[in-house]
Amino acid sequence: MIDWEKCSGLVPVVVQDAVSRAVLMQAYADREAVRLTLETGYAHYFSRSRGRLWKKGETSGHVQKITGVFVDCDGDCLLYIVEQTGPACHTGETSCFYRRLSL
């Protein structure tokens, strides 16, 4: 179960490619986004900057077909396993995690 109170209504979602196992992105989902994800089989999120629900790929066509949804042991984070169509990142990169941070 998701601990919505602990998440203040928005649960972080880590997205992993079903084939390569690469981490593609991180986003947030509210109750409606999770419901739609489970109902439709495609990833939905809540955009904090736009203040609205969105389906990944609604404008780009780079949808994420869900193959699994997991909740962590604390109930405050989700993992979506997806079949990614096209790049996951809005920059055109395969993954949003393409920039290495120097130590």
Residue pairs with C-beta under 8 A, 6 or more apart in sequence:
1 71
1 75
2 11
2 34
2 71
2 75
2 76
2 78
3 74
3 75
3 76
4 11
4 31
6 74
6 75
6 76
7 76
9 30
9 31
10 28
10 29
10 30
10 46
10 48
11 28
11 29
11 30
11 34
11 76
11 77
11 78
12 26
12 27
12 28
12 76
12 77
12 78
13 26
13 27
13 28
13 29
13 43
13 45
13 77
13 78
13 79
13 80
14 23
14 26
14 77
14 78
14 79
14 80
15 23
15 24
15 25
15 26
15 27
15 43
15 64
15 79
15 80
15 82
15 88
16 22
16 23
16 24
16 79
16 80
16 81
16 82
17 24
17 81
17 82
17 83
17 84
18 67
18 68
18 81
18 82
18 83
19 83
22 94
22 95
23 95
23 97
24 64
24 82
24 84
24 88
24 89
24 94
24 95
24 96
24 97
25 88
25 89
25 95
25 96
25 97
26 96
27 45
27 46
27 56
28 45
28 46
28 48
29 37
29 44
29 45
29 46
29 78
30 46
30 53
32 44
32 46
32 53
33 44
33 45
33 46
33 53
34 44
34 69
34 78
36 44
36 53
36 55
37 43
37 44
37 66
37 69
37 80
38 66
38 69
40 55
41 65
41 66
42 55
42 56
42 57
42 63
42 64
42 65
42 66
43 55
43 56
43 63
43 64
43 66
43 80
43 82
44 53
44 54
44 55
44 56
45 53
45 54
45 56
46 52
46 53
46 54
47 53
47 54
55 63
56 62
56 63
56 64
56 88
57 63
57 64
57 85
57 86
60 86
60 90
61 85
61 86
62 84
62 85
62 86
62 87
62 88
63 85
64 80
64 82
64 83
64 84
64 85
64 88
65 82
65 83
65 85
66 80
66 81
66 82
67 81
67 82
67 83
68 79
68 80
68 81
69 78
69 79
69 80
69 81
70 78
70 79
70 81
71 77
71 78
71 79
72 78
72 79
87 93
87 94
88 94
88 95
88 96
89 95
89 96
89 98
91 98
